[in-house]
């Protein structure tokens, strides 16, 4: 069974000093680089938002970052602007080894819908194309690392399991935002979906 490492959103804006920094986000760059050698393929995801993206609190008059709003596809956390197309913050962390990347999947570029998962937009219906790529290459054993554990990593791993892939989250190579207990909720949801946490 061929194995792929899916590295989620290891971007400057999600690391300390960035627009939506995850505490300790930069600490996992070296461990992720070391992990890459043990896999048949490496896929990187990249959050890639237009400046007027609907998930940005600044695009909702009177809204504050980390508040909730209702979108046609369900509840949506409103974030500070981050990973805006073409900005330095949208780039990968400078320490990340890009030489091993077989594929970069950009997500969140549709203005009206956010995208946490590497497989689907947040409507759980619009695909990114990643599942087809992995299947065509015979990559069925997936491990996930990156940022953030409780949002994009968790959603990606759960979708992978639901799509029939073997899904493992390497927790030591992730960091969480932990918004109102979101880390524990994500862990429970992943386990329920059949994701292995190691």
C-alpha positions as CSV (number, residue, x, y, z in Angstrom):
1,X,0.0,0.0,0.0
2,X,1.6,3.2,-1.2
3,X,1.9,6.0,1.4
4,X,1.5,9.8,1.1
5,X,2.2,12.5,3.6
6,X,-0.3,15.3,3.3
7,X,1.2,18.5,4.8
8,X,-1.6,21.0,5.6
9,X,-1.1,24.8,5.2
10,X,2.4,25.2,6.5
11,X,2.3,28.9,5.6
12,X,3.8,32.0,7.0
13,X,0.5,33.5,8.1
14,X,-0.2,30.4,10.3
15,X,3.2,30.6,12.1
16,X,4.2,33.0,14.9
17,X,4.3,36.5,13.6
18,X,1.7,35.7,10.9
19,X,-1.9,37.1,10.5
20,X,-3.5,33.9,12.0
21,X,-0.7,32.5,14.0
22,X,-1.0,29.1,15.6
23,X,1.1,28.9,18.8
24,X,4.2,26.8,18.1
25,X,3.4,26.5,14.4
26,X,7.0,27.0,13.4
27,X,8.2,24.2,15.7
28,X,6.8,21.5,13.4
29,X,8.7,22.5,10.3
30,X,11.8,20.4,11.0
31,X,9.8,17.3,12.1
32,X,7.7,17.5,8.9
33,X,10.8,17.8,6.8
34,X,12.2,14.7,8.5
35,X,9.0,12.7,8.0
36,X,9.0,13.3,4.2
37,X,11.7,10.8,3.5
38,X,9.5,7.9,4.8
39,X,6.7,8.4,2.2
40,X,6.2,7.5,-1.4
41,X,4.6,10.9,-2.1
42,X,4.3,14.3,-0.4
43,X,1.3,16.6,-1.0
44,X,1.2,20.2,0.3
45,X,-2.0,22.2,0.7
46,X,-2.0,26.0,0.5
47,X,-4.7,28.3,1.8
48,X,-5.2,30.8,-1.0
49,X,-7.8,33.5,-0.4
50,X,-8.9,36.6,-2.4
51,X,-8.8,39.7,-0.2
52,X,-12.6,40.0,-0.3
53,X,-13.1,36.4,0.9
54,X,-16.4,35.8,2.7
55,X,-14.6,34.1,5.7
56,X,-12.8,37.3,6.7
57,X,-14.3,39.3,9.5
58,X,-13.3,42.5,7.9
59,X,-15.7,41.8,5.0
60,X,-18.7,41.7,7.4
61,X,-19.4,45.1,8.9
62,X,-19.4,45.1,12.7
63,X,-18.2,41.5,12.9
64,X,-15.2,40.5,15.1
65,X,-12.6,37.9,14.3
66,X,-13.4,34.4,15.7
67,X,-17.2,35.1,15.8
68,X,-19.6,32.9,14.0
69,X,-21.8,33.7,11.1
70,X,-24.2,31.6,9.0
71,X,-23.3,30.8,5.4
72,X,-25.4,28.9,2.9
73,X,-23.3,25.8,3.8
74,X,-23.6,26.2,7.5
75,X,-21.9,28.0,10.4
76,X,-18.6,29.8,9.5
77,X,-15.9,31.1,11.8
78,X,-14.9,34.6,10.7
79,X,-11.2,34.9,10.6
80,X,-8.7,37.8,10.4
81,X,-7.6,38.2,6.8
82,X,-4.9,35.6,6.1
83,X,-3.2,33.8,3.3
84,X,-4.3,36.4,0.8
85,X,-3.3,35.5,-2.8
86,X,0.1,37.0,-3.7
87,X,1.1,38.2,-0.2
88,X,4.1,36.9,1.7
89,X,1.8,35.4,4.4
90,X,0.3,33.1,1.8
91,X,3.8,31.6,1.0
92,X,5.1,28.4,2.6
93,X,7.2,28.7,5.7
94,X,10.7,29.4,4.5
95,X,12.1,26.4,6.3
96,X,9.7,23.9,4.7
97,X,11.4,21.5,2.3
98,X,9.5,22.1,-1.0
99,X,11.8,19.8,-3.0
100,X,9.8,16.7,-1.9
101,X,6.4,18.1,-2.9
102,X,4.7,16.1,-5.7
103,X,1.7,18.3,-5.7
104,X,0.4,21.6,-4.2
105,X,-3.3,21.8,-3.7
106,X,-4.6,25.4,-3.3
107,X,-7.9,25.8,-1.4
108,X,-10.1,28.7,-0.3
109,X,-9.8,30.6,-3.6
110,X,-13.6,30.7,-4.2
111,X,-14.7,34.0,-2.7
112,X,-18.1,32.8,-1.3
113,X,-17.0,29.6,0.4
114,X,-14.2,28.7,2.9
115,X,-12.2,25.5,2.5
116,X,-10.6,23.7,5.5
117,X,-10.3,20.2,4.1
118,X,-7.7,19.2,1.5
119,X,-10.5,17.2,-0.3
120,X,-13.6,19.5,-0.3
121,X,-14.7,23.0,0.2
122,X,-16.7,23.6,3.4
123,X,-20.0,22.7,1.6
124,X,-18.6,19.1,1.7
125,X,-19.5,18.8,-2.0
126,X,-17.1,20.8,-4.1
127,X,-14.0,18.7,-4.6
128,X,-10.4,19.9,-4.8
129,X,-9.4,17.0,-7.0
130,X,-7.0,15.6,-4.4
131,X,-8.9,12.3,-4.0
132,X,-8.7,11.5,-7.7
133,X,-5.0,12.3,-7.8
134,X,-4.2,10.0,-4.9
135,X,-6.3,7.2,-6.3
136,X,-4.7,7.4,-9.8
137,X,-1.3,7.2,-8.1
138,X,-2.4,4.3,-5.9
139,X,-1.7,6.2,-2.7
140,X,-4.2,4.8,-0.2
141,X,-2.4,5.1,3.1
142,X,-2.4,8.8,4.1
143,X,-0.7,10.6,7.0
144,X,-1.5,14.2,7.9
145,X,0.7,16.9,9.5
146,X,0.6,20.7,9.6
147,X,-1.7,23.4,10.7
148,X,-4.1,23.7,12.3
149,X,-4.7,20.3,14.0
150,X,-8.3,21.2,15.0
151,X,-9.5,22.7,11.7
152,X,-7.8,22.0,8.4
153,X,-5.9,18.9,9.5
154,X,-8.9,17.4,11.2
155,X,-11.3,18.1,8.4
156,X,-8.9,16.7,5.9
157,X,-8.3,13.5,7.9
158,X,-12.0,12.9,8.5
159,X,-12.8,13.4,4.8
160,X,-10.0,11.0,3.8
161,X,-11.4,8.3,6.1
162,X,-14.9,8.9,4.7
163,X,-13.6,8.6,1.2
164,X,-12.1,5.2,2.0
165,X,-8.5,6.1,2.6
166,X,-6.5,4.9,5.6
167,X,-6.0,8.1,7.5
168,X,-3.5,8.9,10.3
169,X,-2.8,12.2,12.0
170,X,0.8,12.5,13.3
171,X,-0.1,14.7,16.3
172,X,3.5,15.6,17.1
173,X,3.8,17.3,13.7
174,X,0.6,19.4,14.2
175,X,-0.4,22.4,16.3
176,X,-3.9,23.5,17.3
177,X,-5.7,26.8,17.5
178,X,-7.9,25.3,20.2
179,X,-10.7,27.8,19.9
180,X,-13.2,27.1,22.7
181,X,-12.2,23.5,23.1
182,X,-11.9,22.8,19.4
183,X,-8.9,20.5,19.8
184,X,-10.7,18.0,22.0
185,X,-13.8,18.1,19.7
186,X,-11.6,17.5,16.7
187,X,-9.9,14.6,18.3
188,X,-13.2,13.0,19.1
189,X,-14.6,13.5,15.6
190,X,-11.5,12.1,14.0
191,X,-11.6,9.0,16.2
192,X,-15.3,8.5,15.5
193,X,-14.6,8.7,11.7
194,X,-11.9,6.0,12.0
195,X,-8.8,8.3,11.9
196,X,-5.8,7.0,13.7
197,X,-4.1,9.5,16.0
198,X,-0.4,8.9,16.7
